[in-house]
């Protein structure tokens, strides 16, 4: 019997840890939301804003190769003179809204499984979201791109996460919203579930097929 995960049921070991992406899973994907808000409020060019958000400089920022100030100094040169980069940065951070369904789901797993954050992210955004939501207490381990100079496009980053988890790949379930970014994990034998925002029930069903046990009655909040 197959579980839609690329692994036959008899090959699946007991899950010991649950790994969650942040943007697009625990939080909404902020780039599109931020760009739309900047268009609505200030009439900024949406394509120009999104180009900044996915620029080579943004990749370097996520890998920790440049500082936040260096990134925005560079972005300033790519944008029209009237664009306020501090306003753009604020909108980008605020575009990441807590997904309450995923937050509740993680709470039902906490204490029974090791909970791991695995994210291509920036130090400043993590600090902002922690200040806004106090989310880091959800996790037993956090593995961020800016701490290791790697991104999920690089298989070595997934290998590093597996090593730091202390688990075998088959003992992990990894939830991400991006099919491309889970390719390395799937290749390495990790159980992968792709989350669609607003479909927490679908995700829960996938976890149940892996014999995940949920702790009932959790009413904690960030």
Buried (B, 14 or more C-beta within 10 A) or exposed (E): EEBEBEBEEEEBBEBBBBBBBBBBBBBBBBBBBBBBBBBEEBEBBEEBBBBBBEBEBBBBBBBBEBBBEEBBEBBBEEBEEEBBBEEBBBBBBBBBBBBEBBBBBBBBBBEBBBBBBBBBBBBBBBEBBEEBBEBEEBBBBBBBBBBBBBBBBBBEBBBBBBEBBEBEBBBBBBBBBBEEBBBBBBEBBBBBBBBEBEEBEEBBEBBEBBEBEEEEEBEEEB
